[in-house]
Amino acid sequence: MLTTQFLPGSLCWIELDSFNIEIAKRFYGGLFGWEFQDQVPEYTFCQVGGRNVAGIGALMGEAVTSAWIPYFSVEDCEATTRTVEPAGGTVVLQPVELAPQGQMAQFEDPAGARFAAWRPAEVPGVDLVNEPGSLAWVELHAPDSTAVRAFYKSVLGWRFEDRPMGDTTYPLISPAGGDADSSMGGLLPLESGDLPHWLAYFEVRDCDAAVAGCRELGGTVHAPAEDVKGVGRMAVLADPHEARFAVVTSSV
């Protein structure tokens, strides 16, 4: 499960790259009850009770679609960046110093899913996980499990463990130095016609209420609420700029 003890390779931040930060604030503030602390004109911290749970920023580099981007903690951003292209990925944004918070770089994996590396300084990552309004899980939707596993093992040192789920298996993602309870995400095959992407899951008190709220606030529902045994009730939504995310009311 997610924690705020950020081992190298672990999920440490989630960021919305948005066409319009003010529209995003209104939507997510209404949906999750987030408060906002502007850092610079084009970036804001999203907070629950004064604790950081996410960030919203203007679209970066050559990005043309709004999306939620996961950040993974690294000890050396430049060294991580040097591993991306030899492993089959693409460097979207070279390392940028964001003093005094830390340093970041953004990439695409071999399938084209965007993610980022974060070398922490004053901001190690989010302050809250697994609570209503905060990040609970991430999922990589990709067409070739073998290729992306090899890529992320090489770049971030991840471990993958195939867990039974119904009639199939669900690969769990964990940082190399974690224990059996340190999984932070999963890997799913890409649905026909879809593009490779990372999907962020946010914990909510009432999944069905969140689905209704999404519609009222101008978002759309990509997958209606359903119960998943041993996990909880979840739905896949999109904000007014079609950035996809999921909500979950955990059963455990």
VEXLUMGU-282851 format. One record per residue (C-alpha): residue number from 1; residue in one letter; x, y, z negated. Coordinates in pm, 1 decimal. Last residue first. Layout:
+-----+-----+----------+----------+----------+
|   n | res |       xx |       yy |       zz |
+-----+-----+----------+----------+----------+
| NUM |   A |        X |        Y |        Z |
...
+-----+-----+----------+----------+----------+
end
This chain:
+-----+-----+----------+----------+----------+
|   n | res |       xx |       yy |       zz |
+-----+-----+----------+----------+----------+
| 252 |   V |  -1008.9 |   -255.8 |   -369.3 |
| 251 |   S |  -1321.4 |   -197.2 |   -159.4 |
| 250 |   S |  -1175.6 |    101.6 |     20.1 |
| 249 |   T |  -1399.0 |    368.5 |    167.3 |
| 248 |   V |  -1223.0 |    427.8 |    495.1 |
| 247 |   V |  -1205.1 |    711.0 |    746.0 |
| 246 |   A |  -1031.4 |    692.9 |   1082.0 |
| 245 |   F |   -858.8 |    944.8 |   1306.0 |
| 244 |   R |   -878.9 |   1056.9 |   1666.9 |
| 243 |   A |   -791.3 |   1403.4 |   1795.7 |
| 242 |   E |  -1073.2 |   1483.0 |   2038.3 |
| 241 |   H |  -1045.5 |   1864.0 |   2003.4 |
| 240 |   P |  -1371.6 |   1884.4 |   1803.2 |
| 239 |   D |  -1243.7 |   1608.1 |   1568.7 |
| 238 |   A |  -1258.9 |   1237.9 |   1646.4 |
| 237 |   L |  -1392.1 |    946.7 |   1443.2 |
| 236 |   V |  -1315.6 |    579.4 |   1375.9 |
| 235 |   A |  -1520.4 |    419.6 |   1097.5 |
| 234 |   M |  -1448.4 |    218.6 |    783.2 |
| 233 |   R |  -1608.4 |     23.9 |    499.9 |
| 232 |   G |  -1378.3 |   -174.8 |    274.3 |
| 231 |   V |  -1064.1 |   -387.4 |    301.6 |
| 230 |   G |  -1124.6 |   -741.1 |    176.9 |
| 229 |   K |  -1392.8 |   -803.7 |    435.1 |
| 228 |   V |  -1427.5 |   -522.0 |    684.1 |
| 227 |   D |  -1760.4 |   -340.6 |    663.9 |
| 226 |   E |  -1860.4 |   -121.3 |    955.6 |
| 225 |   A |  -1906.5 |    249.3 |   1021.1 |
| 224 |   P |  -1943.2 |    341.8 |   1385.0 |
| 223 |   A |  -1648.2 |    343.9 |   1629.0 |
| 222 |   H |  -1561.9 |    648.9 |   1838.9 |
| 221 |   V |  -1784.9 |    893.9 |   1648.4 |
| 220 |   T |  -1762.6 |   1256.3 |   1758.1 |
| 219 |   G |  -1680.0 |   1587.5 |   1592.9 |
| 218 |   G |  -1880.5 |   1910.1 |   1585.7 |
| 217 |   L |  -1916.8 |   1962.1 |   1210.1 |
| 216 |   E |  -2255.1 |   1789.5 |   1189.6 |
| 215 |   R |  -2119.7 |   1484.4 |   1370.4 |
| 214 |   C |  -1823.0 |   1453.1 |   1135.7 |
| 213 |   G |  -2049.3 |   1500.1 |    834.1 |
| 212 |   A |  -2264.7 |   1204.2 |    937.0 |
| 211 |   V |  -1956.4 |    983.6 |    970.7 |
| 210 |   A |  -1823.0 |   1112.1 |    637.2 |
| 209 |   A |  -2155.3 |   1032.4 |    467.1 |
| 208 |   D |  -2135.7 |    678.5 |    604.8 |
| 207 |   C |  -1780.8 |    633.6 |    472.4 |
| 206 |   D |  -1862.9 |    750.3 |    121.4 |
| 205 |   R |  -1582.6 |    839.4 |   -121.4 |
| 204 |   V |  -1328.3 |    894.8 |    154.3 |
| 203 |   E |   -974.5 |    761.8 |    215.0 |
| 202 |   F |   -808.8 |    882.8 |    534.2 |
| 201 |   Y |   -684.8 |    641.2 |    801.6 |
| 200 |   A |   -437.7 |    765.1 |   1064.8 |
| 199 |   L |   -434.8 |    602.6 |   1409.6 |
| 198 |   W |   -108.4 |    593.9 |   1605.7 |
| 197 |   H |   -147.8 |    583.3 |   1980.3 |
| 196 |   P |   -110.8 |    385.2 |   2301.5 |
| 195 |   L |   -371.7 |    493.8 |   2559.9 |
| 194 |   D |   -709.4 |    323.3 |   2600.1 |
| 193 |   G |   -858.5 |    168.5 |   2911.9 |
| 192 |   S |   -862.3 |   -184.7 |   2771.0 |
| 191 |   E |   -805.5 |   -187.7 |   2397.1 |
| 190 |   L |   -446.7 |   -183.1 |   2275.1 |
| 189 |   P |   -339.3 |   -468.2 |   2052.9 |
| 188 |   L |   -322.8 |   -382.5 |   1682.2 |
| 187 |   L |    -29.3 |   -321.2 |   1448.1 |
| 186 |   G |    -59.7 |   -238.3 |   1080.6 |
| 185 |   G |     36.2 |     21.0 |    825.2 |
| 184 |   M |    198.9 |    110.1 |    496.9 |
| 183 |   S |    303.1 |   -223.4 |    350.0 |
| 182 |   S |    494.8 |   -180.6 |     23.2 |
| 181 |   D |    329.0 |   -454.8 |   -183.4 |
| 180 |   A |    567.1 |   -739.1 |    -88.7 |
| 179 |   D |    870.9 |   -524.2 |   -170.8 |
| 178 |   G |   1022.0 |   -235.0 |     20.1 |
| 177 |   G |   1377.3 |   -179.1 |    140.7 |
| 176 |   A |   1307.7 |   -245.6 |    509.3 |
| 175 |   P |    995.5 |    -31.4 |    523.2 |
| 174 |   S |    672.4 |   -227.6 |    572.4 |
| 173 |   I |    438.7 |   -288.4 |    868.0 |
| 172 |   L |    166.9 |   -553.8 |    849.7 |
| 171 |   P |     88.3 |   -765.5 |   1155.9 |
| 170 |   Y |   -277.9 |   -872.8 |   1161.0 |
| 169 |   T |   -344.2 |  -1230.3 |   1264.7 |
| 168 |   T |   -646.1 |  -1383.2 |   1438.2 |
| 167 |   D |   -957.0 |  -1587.6 |   1366.0 |
| 166 |   G |  -1042.1 |  -1395.2 |   1050.1 |
| 165 |   M |   -738.0 |  -1194.6 |    942.1 |
| 164 |   P |   -427.1 |  -1400.4 |    869.5 |
| 163 |   R |   -118.8 |  -1186.7 |    791.0 |
| 162 |   D |    177.0 |  -1149.5 |   1027.2 |
| 161 |   E |    462.6 |   -972.8 |    848.9 |
| 160 |   F |    664.8 |   -702.2 |   1021.8 |
| 159 |   R |    971.5 |   -541.0 |    861.1 |
| 158 |   W |   1088.6 |   -197.3 |    966.6 |
| 157 |   G |   1445.6 |    -77.9 |   1014.6 |
| 156 |   L |   1347.5 |    266.2 |   1145.1 |
| 155 |   V |   1508.4 |    280.0 |   1493.2 |
| 154 |   S |   1600.8 |    -84.3 |   1560.5 |
| 153 |   K |   1308.5 |   -244.2 |   1378.3 |
| 152 |   Y |   1081.0 |     16.4 |   1535.7 |
| 151 |   F |   1192.5 |    -72.8 |   1887.6 |
| 150 |   A |   1190.3 |   -451.1 |   1842.0 |
| 149 |   R |    836.9 |   -439.3 |   1703.3 |
| 148 |   V |    729.5 |   -209.3 |   1987.0 |
| 147 |   A |    854.3 |   -448.3 |   2254.7 |
| 146 |   T |    710.5 |   -766.7 |   2101.7 |
| 145 |   S |    369.1 |   -616.1 |   2030.8 |
| 144 |   D |    313.3 |   -500.7 |   2387.4 |
| 143 |   P |     -5.3 |   -302.3 |   2456.0 |
| 142 |   A |      5.7 |    -67.8 |   2154.1 |
| 141 |   H |   -233.9 |     56.0 |   1886.0 |
| 140 |   L |    -25.4 |    148.0 |   1581.1 |
| 139 |   E |   -219.5 |    174.1 |   1257.3 |
| 138 |   V |   -177.0 |    406.2 |    962.6 |
| 137 |   W |   -305.5 |    375.3 |    607.1 |
| 136 |   A |   -455.3 |    562.3 |    308.3 |
| 135 |   L |   -392.2 |    932.3 |    368.6 |
| 134 |   S |   -574.5 |   1175.2 |    143.0 |
| 133 |   G |   -924.3 |   1323.1 |    116.3 |
| 132 |   P |  -1041.8 |   1073.7 |   -144.2 |
| 131 |   E |   -738.5 |    906.7 |   -306.7 |
| 130 |   N |   -505.3 |    651.8 |   -146.0 |
| 129 |   V |   -221.5 |    906.0 |   -112.2 |
| 128 |   L |   -117.9 |   1231.2 |   -283.3 |
| 127 |   D |    189.4 |   1455.6 |   -281.7 |
| 126 |   V |    273.4 |   1426.7 |     87.1 |
| 125 |   G |    639.6 |   1415.3 |    181.5 |
| 124 |   P |    986.2 |   1481.1 |     39.3 |
| 123 |   V |    942.0 |   1859.7 |     61.1 |
| 122 |   E |   1244.8 |   2041.0 |    -85.0 |
| 121 |   A |   1486.7 |   1844.5 |    134.7 |
| 120 |   P |   1349.4 |   1552.7 |    333.4 |
| 119 |   R |   1476.8 |   1408.4 |    659.7 |
| 118 |   W |   1155.2 |   1352.4 |    853.0 |
| 117 |   A |   1116.0 |   1142.1 |   1167.8 |
| 116 |   A |    820.2 |   1179.1 |   1401.0 |
| 115 |   F |    566.5 |    972.5 |   1592.3 |
| 114 |   R |    407.7 |    968.7 |   1936.7 |
| 113 |   A |    279.2 |    652.3 |   2106.6 |
| 112 |   G |    417.2 |    616.2 |   2462.5 |
| 111 |   A |    456.7 |    237.7 |   2484.7 |
| 110 |   P |    836.2 |    254.9 |   2447.4 |
| 109 |   D |    799.1 |    476.4 |   2135.5 |
| 108 |   E |    756.8 |    851.0 |   2171.7 |
| 107 |   F |    959.9 |   1089.8 |   1959.9 |
| 106 |   Q |    958.0 |   1392.5 |   1731.0 |
| 105 |   A |   1237.7 |   1533.4 |   1517.4 |
| 104 |   M |   1224.3 |   1683.3 |   1169.2 |
| 103 |   Q |   1445.4 |   1847.9 |    907.4 |
| 102 |   G |   1363.0 |   1946.4 |    551.3 |
| 101 |   Q |   1154.1 |   2187.0 |    340.2 |
| 100 |   P |   1404.5 |   2471.7 |    290.7 |
|  99 |   A |   1453.8 |   2516.9 |    575.7 |
|  98 |   L |   1277.1 |   2362.2 |    872.2 |
|  97 |   E |   1581.0 |   2239.4 |   1063.8 |
|  96 |   V |   1483.8 |   2098.0 |   1402.8 |
|  95 |   P |   1605.4 |   1763.2 |   1535.6 |
|  94 |   Q |   1537.9 |   1722.5 |   1909.8 |
|  93 |   L |   1175.6 |   1717.0 |   2022.4 |
|  92 |   V |   1021.4 |   1461.3 |   2257.9 |
|  91 |   V |   1303.1 |   1205.9 |   2237.7 |
|  90 |   T |   1183.4 |    902.6 |   2433.2 |
|  89 |   G |   1190.8 |    534.9 |   2340.8 |
|  88 |   G |   1364.6 |    228.9 |   2485.0 |
|  87 |   A |   1598.8 |    132.3 |   2199.3 |
|  86 |   P |   1890.0 |    320.6 |   2360.3 |
|  85 |   E |   1660.3 |    626.5 |   2373.8 |
|  84 |   V |   1565.2 |    625.0 |   2005.3 |
|  83 |   T |   1894.2 |    542.9 |   1829.8 |
|  82 |   R |   2049.2 |    889.8 |   1862.9 |
|  81 |   T |   1742.2 |   1047.9 |   1705.2 |
|  80 |   T |   1788.9 |    836.3 |   1392.8 |
|  79 |   A |   2146.0 |    960.8 |   1356.0 |
|  78 |   E |   2032.8 |   1322.5 |   1393.6 |
|  77 |   C |   1756.1 |   1279.4 |   1138.1 |
|  76 |   D |   1979.1 |   1125.9 |    872.1 |
|  75 |   E |   1823.2 |    970.2 |    559.7 |
|  74 |   V |   1489.7 |    900.3 |    724.4 |
|  73 |   S |   1127.9 |    931.8 |    610.7 |
|  72 |   F |    856.1 |    854.4 |    862.8 |
|  71 |   Y |    614.4 |   1113.7 |    998.9 |
|  70 |   P |    279.0 |   1010.8 |   1147.1 |
|  69 |   I |    124.0 |   1228.8 |   1421.8 |
|  68 |   W |   -249.0 |   1303.5 |   1440.5 |
|  67 |   A |   -336.2 |   1409.8 |   1793.0 |
|  66 |   S |   -427.2 |   1703.9 |   2017.4 |
|  65 |   T |   -335.3 |   1641.4 |   2378.4 |
|  64 |   V |   -103.7 |   1834.9 |   2610.3 |
|  63 |   A |    226.7 |   1787.9 |   2429.6 |
|  62 |   E |    520.2 |   1947.8 |   2611.9 |
|  61 |   G |    697.0 |   2063.7 |   2296.0 |
|  60 |   M |    464.6 |   2111.5 |   1999.9 |
|  59 |   L |     91.2 |   2170.3 |   1971.3 |
|  58 |   A |     18.4 |   2415.5 |   1690.3 |
|  57 |   G |     31.3 |   2283.3 |   1335.5 |
|  56 |   I |   -182.6 |   2113.3 |   1074.9 |
|  55 |   G |    -23.8 |   1940.7 |    776.1 |
|  54 |   A |   -131.5 |   1662.4 |    545.1 |
|  53 |   V |   -203.7 |   1562.5 |    181.8 |
|  52 |   N |    -29.1 |   1838.6 |    -13.8 |
|  51 |   R |   -146.8 |   1877.4 |   -373.9 |
|  50 |   G |   -330.8 |   2191.4 |   -490.2 |
|  49 |   G |   -646.3 |   2000.1 |   -581.0 |
|  48 |   V |   -654.6 |   1841.9 |   -237.3 |
|  47 |   Q |   -431.3 |   2021.9 |     10.0 |
|  46 |   C |   -371.6 |   2075.3 |    381.1 |
|  45 |   F |    -45.3 |   2261.1 |    450.6 |
|  44 |   T |    -57.8 |   2512.6 |    734.8 |
|  43 |   Y |    147.5 |   2578.7 |   1046.8 |
|  42 |   E |    137.3 |   2824.3 |   1339.2 |
|  41 |   P |    137.3 |   3157.5 |   1154.5 |
|  40 |   V |    389.1 |   3026.5 |    897.9 |
|  39 |   Q |    332.8 |   2835.6 |    573.9 |
|  38 |   D |    -43.9 |   2871.2 |    535.4 |
|  37 |   Q |   -186.2 |   2696.6 |    229.9 |
|  36 |   F |   -516.0 |   2529.0 |    304.6 |
|  35 |   E |   -786.5 |   2366.6 |     92.5 |
|  34 |   W |   -936.8 |   2038.6 |    202.9 |
|  33 |   G |  -1294.3 |   1940.8 |    124.1 |
|  32 |   F |  -1263.1 |   1633.2 |    344.8 |
|  31 |   L |  -1522.8 |   1700.3 |    614.3 |
|  30 |   G |  -1578.7 |   2073.0 |    573.8 |
|  29 |   G |  -1212.1 |   2155.4 |    533.4 |
|  28 |   Y |  -1137.2 |   1913.8 |    815.0 |
|  27 |   F |  -1367.1 |   2091.5 |   1061.1 |
|  26 |   R |  -1310.0 |   2450.3 |    952.0 |
|  25 |   K |   -934.9 |   2404.9 |    934.7 |
|  24 |   A |   -924.2 |   2241.9 |   1278.4 |
|  23 |   I |  -1111.9 |   2537.0 |   1429.4 |
|  22 |   E |   -860.4 |   2771.7 |   1267.4 |
|  21 |   I |   -562.3 |   2566.9 |   1387.3 |
|  20 |   N |   -663.9 |   2573.3 |   1752.6 |
|  19 |   F |   -502.9 |   2341.9 |   2008.0 |
|  18 |   S |   -390.1 |   2104.8 |   1732.4 |
|  17 |   D |    -95.4 |   1884.4 |   1640.3 |
|  16 |   L |   -230.6 |   1721.6 |   1325.7 |
|  15 |   E |     37.5 |   1606.0 |   1086.9 |
|  14 |   I |     80.4 |   1309.1 |    855.1 |
|  13 |   W |    367.4 |   1277.5 |    609.5 |
|  12 |   C |    582.1 |   1020.5 |    426.1 |
|  11 |   L |    537.4 |    683.9 |    595.5 |
|  10 |   S |    836.7 |    474.3 |    495.2 |
|   9 |   G |   1152.5 |    421.7 |    699.0 |
|   8 |   P |   1386.9 |    518.1 |    418.3 |
|   7 |   L |   1193.8 |    475.0 |     91.7 |
|   6 |   F |    943.4 |    741.5 |     -4.4 |
|   5 |   Q |    800.9 |    689.8 |   -349.7 |
|   4 |   T |    473.5 |    868.3 |   -272.3 |
|   3 |   T |    299.1 |    533.8 |   -230.6 |
|   2 |   L |    105.5 |    360.2 |     44.2 |
|   1 |   M |      0.0 |      0.0 |      0.0 |
+-----+-----+----------+----------+----------+
end
